[in-house]
Amino acid sequence: MSRLAFYPGCLIQQRIPEYERAARSVLNALGIELEIVPETVCCGGPIAESFTADWVYLSIYNLARAGHLGHDTVVTLCGSCTNALTRAAQLLATPETSAEAARRLEPLGLSAPGHIEVYHLLRVLADHEQELRDRIVRPLMLRVALNNPCQVFRPGQTMAFDDPMHPQVMRQLIEATGAEIVEYGSEDECCGATLYLSDRKLSLAAGRRKLEAVHGVDALVYACGNCHLLLRHFQHAVIRGQPDLRQKTLLLPQVLGLAMGLPESKLGLREGEWL
């Protein structure tokens, strides 16, 4: 069993525990154990980033915590966390940021990490795609639509993972389960979640547009906590006045876990809900 550092982020821990449960179950089945990074704080983006350049030191602190455990790779589940931590790791290469980080971390008994990689769950699964395919025991008879997590791939020169405008990795993983992928033309558009705090009306309109486009599929599948927050937890607000737009949703590791024959309870799903 290999071990990777895991930064859960505040959204996953506080509001979407089923995401972490499903991710751990799938990765454990692939021989990967997640070691949670202790005493972490908010990644800083996009909220703190909107009003202070010091957000980066929140992310660097989290990276230092992971380095203190002896890891050089940090796994995340949230698109915003992935993006913020990745940019922070790159900024650490600049002398000014590195020196300031060292000054801030020293009183905490920490030091700025050396080279450290930030991997979203999608990237970990992509690296183990063949092992995943070998574990599929229950092909899924589902019609699903995908919503790619935009901050995991963009900006491309920063994230350097897959095609930033038309990523394929999630499609490849879902295709391995046997599920039919329904095209709707907006797979790569933002769901609207990160707009919620600045423009609630615009955020809900973006989410509604997404649900209207995928209406009729068995499930909308995504791999980001922000997407889940808006399109599942806030769906009642998104579809207000039009209840027929209600849409079932699934997190990527839940879909993979179902195809791998894992118990629904280990995926954060109600027994008998999907199979």
PyMOL commands that set and color helices and strands:
alter all, ss='L'
color gray80, all
select helices_A, chain A and resi 9-15+17-29+48-50+55-68+79-91+95-108+121-127+129-134+150-153+156-159+169-175+193-195+200-214+225-233+235-238+243-245+252-259+264-267
alter helices_A, ss='H'
color red, helices_A
select strands_A, chain A and resi 2-6+32-36+73-76+117-120+143-147+180-181+219-222+249-251
alter strands_A, ss='S'
color yellow, strands_A
deselect
rebuild
show_as cartoon
